[in-house]
Amino acid sequence: MDWRHFQALQKRRDFLQSCASGIGIMALADLLAGDGLTAAPAVPANPLSPRPPHFAPKAKNLIFMFMEGGPSQYELFDEKPTLRRYHGKPLPASHTEGLEFAFIQPTASILASSFPFRSYGECGMRLSELIPHIGSCADDICLLRSMHTESFNHHPAQLSLFTGSIQLGRPSLGSWVLYGLGSESSNLPGFVVLTSGPRGTSGGSSNFASGFLPSHYQGTVFRQSGEPILYLGNPPGVSIPTQRAALDLITDLNRIRGDSTGDEEISSRISNYELAFRMQSAAPELTDLSQEPSSIREMYGLDSSDEEEKQFATNCLLARRMVERGVRFVLMMDAGWDDHSEINKKLPKRCRKVDRPTGALIKDLKQRGLLDETLIVFGGEFGRTPMVELRRPEEADYAGRDHQPSAYSLWMAGGGIKGGQVVGSTDDFGLRIQQDPIHVHDLQATLLHCLGMDHERLTYRYTGREFRLTDVAGKVVEKLLL
């Protein structure tokens, strides 16, 4: 067909109509591609677009409430009456074999808890009176009393919990989740980190780093005051159109460089720049808590006179607002639970800080219909010993507890988890697991399962082999699931 033949067949009106239809199809294709609903291009337009899970998930989002340092299970989660009978006496010789601790000897004296437990909820779960608001949610909580890990020092234990390995350079749990599922939020990071407490965590950024995964999968830290992210706002004299034009030019240059080198990090850089541009309007709206009703502010303790409780309450409310807006993974890191000393003085204060906001988060998600699709984890990298650590022998009130990785507790609630139950048990001294041992790799496998991913299929090829979060171990703990 030559040009004249085409002109004879094609009326002007037909030509305009077909062109208009084609523009609509192009627009639709762009929208679908942005949501990850088209065949994957060679280089995805948005590497954080939602991806289909391996199977139907129970949970869409995960909030990990990490209590850094190792909360004491004896004061909070695992009642041991035997400790009262042996208080002040050395651990029986029959229980000392093979024990290894960071700072004390296995022959150290037993320390009984000073805080009573009581039954909570219709399930009758036994929890400490230090956490009544968390206890009021007992029927939604699954308490794991048989967690264990290998490392008794903070940094390697935190690495093991969040990356599945004590070696540096591995991707964190949140990065694996974002790599596997992408994010449903186009204007906020898919993986956000909220911090609280007097200092940083021992693991630091390795708890939320992307390791050998592309850097757009790493966690984004929101600051506690001022702008949530530094340099998010434009400097004086720079308008939005000016910034957009500059960003388009930088993007074009980066794409030219990326096409010539094949460097994945250039794609990550483009994605991060674009996300930062969109966040300029989304982040201030997210962090503006003044729009929350007074009943919600009171429920969380947002106007508390205790600055530490107020800080933690703010993070809990932000976590809820984030999952509402499609953020896939929220890591809340609260530092300072390493009670080597003055446990009877420090622990009640710390519990007052986190108890009310944590209970409010569970109840708020539930009343909004979000708890069924939001998975919550609360715990530390290990537990504490039943024996006393007394760094000032002349001061009995200075007593604390050492690290214990062989048996400790944490709890879960929400998407896919069967609440109102206790899984696992330990011996009379809480030193050894007697029933249903759950390794950190098993926990990781179960979390991925709730999110619709098979931990053995979620892999990334690096240095010639396939890596996964659970390495060569891990199994889904069926008892935890609905």
GIDALIN-V429742 format. One record per run of one state. SS is the DSSP state (~ for helix, > for strand, _ for the rest). FROM is the first residue (numbers start at 1). TO is the last residue. If there is no record, write none. Layout:
ss=SS from=FROM to=TO
ss=SS from=FROM to=TO
This chain:
ss=_ from=1 to=2
ss=~ from=3 to=9
ss=_ from=10 to=11
ss=~ from=12 to=34
ss=_ from=35 to=60
ss=> from=61 to=67
ss=_ from=68 to=72
ss=~ from=73 to=76
ss=_ from=77 to=81
ss=~ from=82 to=85
ss=_ from=86 to=86
ss=> from=87 to=87
ss=_ from=88 to=89
ss=> from=90 to=90
ss=_ from=91 to=92
ss=~ from=93 to=95
ss=_ from=96 to=108
ss=> from=109 to=110
ss=_ from=111 to=116
ss=> from=117 to=120
ss=_ from=121 to=124
ss=> from=125 to=128
ss=~ from=129 to=135
ss=_ from=136 to=137
ss=~ from=138 to=140
ss=> from=141 to=148
ss=_ from=149 to=153
ss=~ from=154 to=163
ss=_ from=164 to=172
ss=~ from=173 to=181
ss=_ from=182 to=190
ss=> from=191 to=196
ss=_ from=197 to=203
ss=~ from=204 to=207
ss=_ from=208 to=214
ss=~ from=215 to=217
ss=_ from=218 to=219
ss=> from=220 to=222
ss=_ from=223 to=239
ss=~ from=240 to=261
ss=_ from=262 to=263
ss=~ from=264 to=287
ss=_ from=288 to=288
ss=~ from=289 to=291
ss=_ from=292 to=293
ss=~ from=294 to=300
ss=_ from=301 to=306
ss=~ from=307 to=324
ss=_ from=325 to=328
ss=> from=329 to=334
ss=_ from=335 to=342
ss=~ from=343 to=367
ss=_ from=368 to=370
ss=~ from=371 to=373
ss=> from=374 to=379
ss=_ from=380 to=382
ss=> from=383 to=389
ss=_ from=390 to=395
ss=~ from=396 to=398
ss=_ from=399 to=399
ss=> from=400 to=404
ss=_ from=405 to=407
ss=> from=408 to=414
ss=_ from=415 to=416
ss=> from=417 to=417
ss=_ from=418 to=420
ss=> from=421 to=423
ss=_ from=424 to=424
ss=> from=425 to=426
ss=_ from=427 to=432
ss=> from=433 to=435
ss=_ from=436 to=437
ss=> from=438 to=439
ss=~ from=440 to=450
ss=_ from=451 to=458
ss=> from=459 to=462
ss=_ from=463 to=464
ss=> from=465 to=468
ss=_ from=469 to=477
ss=~ from=478 to=480
ss=> from=481 to=481
ss=_ from=482 to=482
